[in-house]
Amino acid sequence: MHAIETSHASTADTAKIVAKTRRTPSITLILPAYNEAEVIADAIMEADSALSSITHRYEIIVVDDGSSDATAEIVREFAKFIHSLRLIQHPRNQGYGAAIRSGFSAAQCDLVAFTDADCQFDLTELDRFVLLSERYDVVCGYRIDRKDSSLRCLYSKVYNLLVRAMLSPGVRDVDCALKMFDVNVAKKLRITGDGFLVNSEMLTQANRLGHSVVEVGVSHRPRTLGQSTVSIKHIPKVLKSLMRYWWNEVQFPPQTLMDRRNSETRSSGCFGLNPIWLQIGLIFIAAVFMFANLEYPLIDRDETRYAEIPREMIATGNWVLPQLNFETYYDKPPLLYWLCAISFQLFGISEASARFVPALAAICTLASTMFFGSRLFGRTVGLYAGVVLMLSVGFAFTSRYLLLDGVLALFVSLSLFTSLEAIRNPTATVGKGSLHRGWWILSGVCIGLAFLTKGPIAIVLWLPPVLAMTWVSEAHARPRWWHYGVLGGVASMIAAPWFLMVHLEDPAFLHEFFYRHNIARFAGEFHPKPIWYFLPVLLIAGHPWSFLTIPYGKFLLSRDERSLRQRPPAVGYLLLWSGWCFTFFFSVELQIAHLPFARRSGTGVAGRPLPSHRTRRCKSS
């Protein structure tokens, strides 16, 4: 990137320089205008005078972007005696980007320049742009001494800092409205936005396509006529457009960039073997590891509790109300207890039968990870995902330990995988709420099962990533409110009957379960931990892959073409998923660490002892 500042050159000197060139290029100047009746006449006259001193062949295109004043009528009057003047009129106001897009499409000259119709730039300085255009594809101006208000300059400075950090356009003054393009470059640019983000879009694309860009200082005048259309109310819209453009074009480009890579990955094997058979072999190896030697004694109160409750279900014949030591136990919903009770009835009451459930859940989680990984990235990548998961310390531990976490992880991951399949349906109409209904309903089923495993956390872990992805991504369908209603209805059909039956037997159950064992628990009433507890646990659970966090962060921030092709929108979804889980649980630990009662070991709210339960060892018969 080159930045040059030049002193003002006289029109006569510029004409001499241009005359020496082999061929004076023709120039199209685009003037976007919206309610500029007060100043449009001056803008046209200045543009005609400046261009005529630079080249013999030029055209001025005024794009009237749905003005409600006399802008279009004034342009038509001038067009009667300025034959190089053309008018493009939008029936309604579409935005600055739409005006530039229309001007680029209509341009017929060698070079295409644009500037605002408010006469804030000295157009005789376009002579430098013409000279620089002989060596550069894009010439951008930057305002040497900006004449806008302090507040407007502040907005622009913050915006430029954000754009440079997120998009790397390579210029210091991104939104300077005086730029010149080679016409072939201009017509190649894909301008998708209609707002003020158009300058950032054009420069980002030009850099990615390998076009040369240079920046030159220009004079700036204060606005004396007309009114600026930029105001503080545009800030949220601009920030939203910037975030979405960064996500869809810079960070996680459309899936079309991955089509060739995916086809190559699906057709290639690993070590000369078919990835499908390798995945099946990995599941077999995992099963041997997870199901072998599960008879060792139950370790702590969690394992003994979760084994005793299903044993008492069988003993009492009451599968509705979970009981521990034959007293109702409201901490968790019953799905894990039901699965363990079924295992006890099939294989007998033993430690191995109890641990069969988390082991089976781990196998299903491994298989589903490889299945959806293959659908999203190819079978070889799906195989690698399975290997990474199986060799993670936390996953291997929970697969042989009687906890709710393994079953919860299975159904939460399935709910998020199936949601992605629903919204990434290639036949979906983006933004119209159309999606694959089968996958969407299946996601609701998985949410219902996860709710029956550990309660409302199933929704807490599912909803934010899905909402964020459908809001930020332009390559995915955006479900409407009634789609979420259908999904909630399906989940309720799975989970609600048990809650209703328990409520009919014990009216105090709903308050006890939802408030005390969910809201109060996440507020820190139970299991207080110091703030340093969560991060080491996460690093150990992810070992050995947690040490790849820094290289992975570099990969996500890289702007080279190879990295872009390895970051389809699905990677963004997985990042939202994992990032939200980390943020949620870390914020819970952070909140607990700062609560007064969390500093008193072994006490609950107001110093009351934490609830404890007498547990029985699971007997073999």
Summary of the structure (lengths in Angstrom):
residues: 621
radius of gyration: 32.2
end to end distance: 77.7
largest distance: 105.1
contacts: 1990
relative contact order: 0.07
helix: 59%
strand: 9%
